[in-house]
Amino acid sequence: MKPAKAHSSLSPKKVVFPFHYAPGKQLFQVIARISDKPGSLALLLNNLSAKLNLIGITTYALPDDTAMVVGFAASNSGKEKADALQDEILKSKAVIHAEVREGNDGLLVDTFHTGAVVGDQNYLLLRRDSLSRVFEEVVKIFGSGGDALLYKEGQEMGQEDAKTFINLFGSEHIAEQAAYLTSILTAEGFGVFEPDSSRKDALYGIRVSECFECAENKGIRKACNFLRGYLQAAGVVALGVELEAKETRCILRGDDECEFILSTASK
């Protein structure tokens, strides 16, 4: 079954993470381990609703048939105490353990998580423009050698990520869903990826808006060599065939989006 396509009026949104700033608000982070049974989350949220206004929430299952709930919330009254809120939450039959941590002067930081994990890989959050600026300096210093270096490093990362996805999903599923799996790159912040099935001259066409590699543009670079290398190597690992990747349009060259095509490599 193919995944449902999102309604056209819903554009991709950035996740507000890992901190929240609301001057003048009393903010709390709620951390709870609950039983992974239907209705458990609703019981917890009902317990919170009278005193806290939920700003954002993350939930995920654990291997022992329990689940973690981590939420950011603002006090309705502005006079709540973390210890009292924690005791109130623990009264719920669905809650196994809970902690409530208060923010500081309208600033609330996720002090529970230490980064993100996908499969067995640890992720580091970086500012897009900062990384793009590093790429600018690489090409400024090394010229065409810098472009080649970025392409090679993109290949290395694409290859490793594709292997990770194969371990998670299986090689057959990867090959069947190769175009759809580019949405993972959108979720990870590489840009907004949209497979282009209209390309008849290639195996895959991919359009990218908000490309991270173009976040910093001082006119030094003319192409997204890192991303081109990433897509080429990931495609080779996922599909098991030799591929060539070309960038036919690029924001760095004044286009409104970047466009890549993956084709069978010429012999």
N, C-alpha and C positions, 0 to 999 in steps of 0.2 A: 504493500500500500504506500502510495506517495504521500509525503507530508502535506498538510493543508497549506495553501498559499495565504500569506497574511493579506488582510484587506488593504487595498491600495492607499487608503487614507492614513494608514499607520506607518509612519516613517521610523527608521531605526533610532533608538534613543541611547544616550550615554548613561552608564550606571554611576550613581553618586556613591563613591566608595574610595577610600576607607574612612572618611571622616565627614562630619556634618557640622555646619556653622550656622547658628541662629541666635544672633545677639539678643540678650534679654530673656531668653528661654531657659527653663530648667530642663536639662536633657539627661536621659538615662539610656544605658545599654543593658538590655535584658538578655541573659544567656540561660537557656534551660534545656535540660535533657528530658525528653518525654517518651512515653510508650508509643511505639510506631503502630498505632491502631486507629481506625476511623473515628473521628470525633475528638481525638486528643488535642489537636491544634486548636480546634474551636473552643474547647474548655479553657485552654490557656488564654486565648484572646479575650474570651468573655470575662475572665478574671481581671484582665488588664484594662478593659475599656472604660471602667468608671473613673479611673485615676490617670490613665495615660493615653495620649493620642499617638498612635503608631505612625512613624515616619517612613520606615522601611524595614523589611524583614527578609532573612535568609533561612531556609530550612533544608536539611539534607539527612538522609537515612544513614545509620551506622550499622555495622555488621551484626550487632547483638540484638536486633529487633527493637532498637530504640532510635530516636531521631533527635537531632540538634535543632534548636530554634534560637536564632540570634537576631535581635531586633533593635532598632533605634527608635526612641520614643520621647515625646515632650510631655511634661507634667501638665495636667489640666488646670491645677490650682496654683502651681509654682511653689508649693510648700511641702512637697513629698520628701520622704526620707528613704534612702536606698535600702536600709535594713528592714524597714516596715514593708516596703514593696516586695522585697524578697520573701519575707514571712507570708505575705498574702498569696504570692504565687505558689509557694510550697503547700498551701492548703488544697490545691487542686489535686484530685486523684490521678490525673494524667501526668503530673510532674514528678520526676524521679530526683532531680537535682536542679538547683537554680542559683544564679548569682545576679545581682543588680549593681551596676557600676555607674556612678554619677559623673557627668561631664564637668567642665570647668569654664565658668563665665561664657556660656553659650557655645562652647566648643566641645564636641563629642567625637572621640577617636575610638575606632574598633581596637580595643586592647586585648581581644580574645584571639583573633586570627593573626597569623604571621605570614600572610601571603596567600596565594591561590595554588591549588593542586589540580592538575588534569591527568587522570590515570596515575602514573607513578612519577610525573614530572612536576617540579616546583617552578612556579612562575614569579617573576618580579615585575611590579608595575613601574613603568617609566613614562615620563612626559613625552608625548609624540614629537613636539617641536624640538626638544632637547636631543633626542636620538637623530632626528633629521639634520640637526645642526652638526652633529658628529660626522654624519655622512658628507656634509658640505666641506668640512675641514679635511677629511680624508682625500677627497677629489681635489681640493685646493692645493694640498701638499704634494700629492703623488700624480696628479693629472690623469691620463688614461689608465695608468697603473692602478689608481684608486678606484676607477670604475670597474676594472677587472677584479680587484680585491673584493669589492662589494658584491659583485655577481657571484664570486666563488663562495663567500660567506653566506649569501642567500641560499645557494645550493646546499651547503652543509646543513643549515637549519631546516630547509624544506625536506631534505632526506630524512633527518632525524625525527621531525614531526610526523612525516608520513609513516614511518616505522612504528611510532607510538600509536597512531590511529589504527594501524593494522592490528597491533596487539590488543587494542580495545574492542574493535568492531569485527575483525576478521578480513582477510584479503578479498574474498568474494564480494562482501558488502561494500568495501571501499571502492572496488572497480565499478560496481553498479551505481553507486551514489556519488561518484567523483565530483560531478558538477554541483550537487547540493551541498557537499561537504565544504565548499568554499565559504559557506555561511559561518563556519567555525571561525574563519579569519575575520569576518565582520564582528562576531561576538568578542573576539580577542582584541579588537581595536586597530587592526591593520588598515581598515577603511571599510567602505560599504561596497561589498562585492555583489555583482549580479551576473550570473551566467548568461551568455548570449547565444541562443540556439540558432540564430539566423545565419551564423557564419557557415557557409558551405565549403569554404576553402581550408578548414581546419577541423581538428577533432573537437576542440573547445575554444569558445570565445568568452572572455571575461572582461566586464566593464567594472571599473573601480572609481567611485567618488570618495572624497575625503581621504585620499590616500595618505598614509602616515609619512611616506617617504618624501612627499611634496609639502609637508607642513612648514618647512623652512626653505625658502626659495630666494637665493641671492643671485641667480643667473649663472652659477658655477656649474651645476649639473644640468644635463639635458635629457636624462632618462632615469627611470626607476630600476637600476641594475640589480639592486638587492632583491626586490620583489620579483623581477623577471627570473632570476636564478632560483629563487624559492619555488616558484610555480613550476619551472622546468624540472627540477629535481624531485619535487613532491609528485609530479605527474608520472615520472619514470618509475618511481617506487610503487605508486598506487596502481598503475596500469600494466606495468611489466613490459613496456615497449620504449624504445629510444625516441625522445621527443626534442623538438626545437621550440623555443619560446621567443616570440617577438612582441615588442611593445609598439603598437601602431599609432597610438595617441598618448599624450602625456601632459599632465597639468604643468610640469616644469617647462614645457615648450609652448604654453599658452592655451592648451586645449581645456575644455570644461571638465574633462574626466580622463582617466587613464584607461587604456584598452590593451589587453594582451590576447594573443592567439597561440594556442599550442597545436603543433602539427607534427606528423610523423617525420623523424629526422631523415634527411636526404642521405643516400648511400654514396 
